[in-house]
Amino acid sequence: MKFRPLFLLAVGFTLVLGASSVSALTADEVNKAALCRDLRKKTTKPNPSILKAQVLLSRRGISPGMIDGLDGENYRKAIAQFRRQEMLGEGDAMDARTWLALGGDAAGDIVVEYEISAKDSNHHFAKRIPRDYARQARMKRLTYTSPREMAAQRFHMTEHTPSAPNPHPNLPQA
């Protein structure tokens, strides 16, 4: 079974605007993203340079929260942590020195093609996970409920994200 979404190598994917509304960036936009200097205005639209920075922070072991291309609290905390770690001074701004230290312009591809393997789709999925912890404890194992959930967890995204570059994906059903 072939399914070729664009996934962020080892950490994420393209992006999610929210649970109900998804807006996709192209792989090219993210891979070629440079430091965005005008982040003063809050926006609900994903930004390719923020998404790229989120992936690079995650690769450094600093969690930016959900990789979604949005300038949020966890992203700012991750920048502040990176700046302290690299002795770039206090603050949570992604300035030119921080971007350079993160490897922003020198980074290889951030978004790459990923094909869900037969092993992925043959995983033993649960029909559902009960909310009650006592019932969860009685389960043989807590596992994924679908290939989409497995991909979302593996690549630090939401379950809605695979729909961004593939509005009508042919995902195997659990």
Secondary structure, 3 states (H helix, E strand, C coil): CCCCCEEECCCEECCCCCCCCCCCCCHHHHHCCCCCCCCCCCCCCCCHHHHHHHHHHHHCCCCCCCCCCCCCHHHHHHHHHHHHHCCCCCCCCCCHHHHHHHCCCCCCCCEEECCCCHHHHCCCCCCCCCCCHHHHHHCCCCCCCCHHHHHHHHCCCCCCHHHCCCCCCCCCCC
